């Protein structure tokens, strides 16, 4: 599945940027597949949970761990606390987690959050078209983006995102 995701992204990416990829061993240790070259992310505009329009381009200048998820997805629900811990550990001017809720409802996400605010922004992909443009088949699917919004690495399936190996990969991306 991981290899298919990498091959699909390389074959279908709208443009490839000639930028150094992250260390493949570091990415592998973090449970992600590094792309041989950074891939340009598809343009996307969604509304945030609060209703404001947002684009992945709005996060340029920061390394982003972009997670496609849904409140109705058991593996997504299981990994969500690790995304929150990761944001609390590394979030700031250089890094953020960004969650895109796929084929979900604002009410479903709010019920999942149980009245507590998420420590990162959640965007709503009501019809799943943005996930489709990103080649995110199913959920969860997660990508690491560099400061220019290019894809460095990806993973299909759940992960404990606050693991030391993931944090090392993100710190490496921040330092580039």
C-alpha positions in Angstrom: 0.0 0.0 0.0 2.8 2.4 0.9 4.7 1.7 -2.3 1.5 2.2 -4.3 0.9 5.5 -2.7 4.4 6.7 -3.6 4.1 5.4 -7.2 0.7 7.0 -7.6 1.8 10.4 -6.3 4.9 10.4 -8.5 2.8 9.4 -11.6 -0.1 11.8 -11.0 1.6 14.8 -9.4 0.8 17.9 -11.4 4.4 19.2 -11.0 7.7 18.1 -9.4 10.0 20.5 -7.7 13.7 19.9 -7.8 14.2 20.1 -4.1 16.1 17.8 -1.7 13.9 15.1 -0.3 14.0 14.3 3.4 16.4 11.5 4.4 14.7 8.3 3.4 16.0 6.5 6.5 14.6 9.1 8.8 11.3 9.0 7.0 11.2 5.2 7.1 12.0 5.3 10.9 9.0 7.7 11.2 6.8 5.2 9.4 6.5 7.4 6.3 7.6 7.1 2.7 9.9 9.9 1.5 9.3 11.1 -2.0 12.5 11.1 -4.2 11.8 14.8 -4.9 9.4 17.2 -3.2 6.0 17.2 -5.0 3.8 20.2 -5.6 0.6 20.0 -3.6 -2.7 20.3 -5.4 -4.3 23.7 -4.9 -7.2 23.4 -2.5 -9.6 25.8 -0.8 -11.8 24.6 2.1 -13.7 26.1 5.0 -12.3 25.8 8.5 -14.5 24.3 11.2 -15.3 27.9 12.2 -16.5 28.7 8.7 -13.5 30.8 7.4 -12.1 29.9 4.0 -8.6 28.4 4.1 -6.1 27.0 1.7 -3.0 24.9 2.3 -1.1 27.8 0.8 -2.2 29.8 3.9 0.3 27.7 5.9 3.4 28.4 3.7 6.4 29.3 5.7 5.7 26.4 8.2 6.3 22.7 7.9 2.9 21.0 8.0 1.8 17.6 8.9 -1.4 17.3 6.9 -3.8 14.6 8.1 -6.9 13.5 6.1 -9.3 12.0 8.7 -12.9 11.6 9.7 -14.8 11.6 13.0 -16.5 8.3 11.9 -13.2 6.5 11.2 -12.1 4.3 14.2 -8.3 4.4 13.2 -8.6 8.2 12.8 -10.2 8.6 16.2 -7.5 6.4 17.7 -4.6 8.5 16.2 -6.1 11.9 16.8 -4.8 12.4 20.4 -1.2 11.8 19.1 -1.7 14.6 16.5 -2.9 16.9 19.4 0.2 15.9 21.5 2.5 16.5 18.4 1.0 20.0 17.9 1.5 20.8 21.6 5.1 19.5 21.4 6.3 21.2 18.2 3.6 23.6 17.0 4.4 27.2 16.5 5.9 29.5 13.9 7.8 26.7 12.2 5.4 23.8 12.4 1.7 23.0 12.5 -0.6 20.0 12.2 -3.5 20.6 9.8 -6.4 18.2 9.8 -8.8 17.9 6.8 -12.0 16.1 7.8 -13.2 14.1 4.8 -16.9 13.4 4.0 -17.8 14.4 7.5 -20.1 17.1 9.0 -19.3 20.1 11.2 -21.7 18.6 13.7 -19.9 15.2 13.6 -16.5 16.9 14.2 -17.8 19.1 17.0 -19.4 16.0 18.6 -16.0 14.2 18.3 -14.2 17.2 20.0 -16.8 17.2 22.8 -16.7 21.0 23.2 -12.9 21.2 23.5 -11.0 23.2 20.9 -8.5 21.3 18.8 -4.9 22.7 19.2 -4.7 22.9 15.4 -7.0 24.0 12.5 -9.5 21.5 11.1 -10.7 22.1 7.5 -13.9 20.5 6.1 -13.8 18.5 2.9 -17.5 17.8 2.9 -17.7 16.0 -0.5 -14.2 14.4 -0.4 -13.1 16.2 -3.6 -10.0 17.7 -2.0 -8.9 14.3 -0.7 -9.4 12.9 -4.2 -7.2 15.7 -5.7 -4.5 14.8 -3.1 -4.9 11.1 -4.0 -5.8 10.4 -0.4 -7.8 7.2 -0.9 -9.5 6.3 2.4 -8.6 7.8 5.7 -6.4 8.3 7.5 -3.8 9.5 5.0 -1.0 11.9 6.2 1.5 14.0 4.3 4.5 16.0 5.5 4.8 19.3 3.6 7.8 21.6 3.5 7.7 25.4 4.1 6.8 26.0 0.5 3.8 23.6 0.7 5.5 20.7 -1.2 5.0 17.1 -0.3 8.1 15.5 1.3 6.7 12.2 2.6 3.4 10.4 3.0 1.7 7.6 4.8 -1.6 5.7 4.4 -3.0 4.4 7.7 -2.8 5.3 11.3 0.3 6.2 13.3 1.3 7.5 16.7 2.3 11.0 15.4 4.0 12.2 18.5 6.6 9.3 18.4 10.2 10.5 18.7 11.0 9.2 15.2 8.2 11.4 13.7 9.4 14.4 15.7 13.0 13.9 14.4 11.7 13.9 10.8 9.7 17.1 11.4 12.7 18.8 13.1 14.8 17.8 10.1 12.2 19.3 7.7 12.1 22.5 9.9 15.9 22.8 9.7 16.0 22.6 5.8 
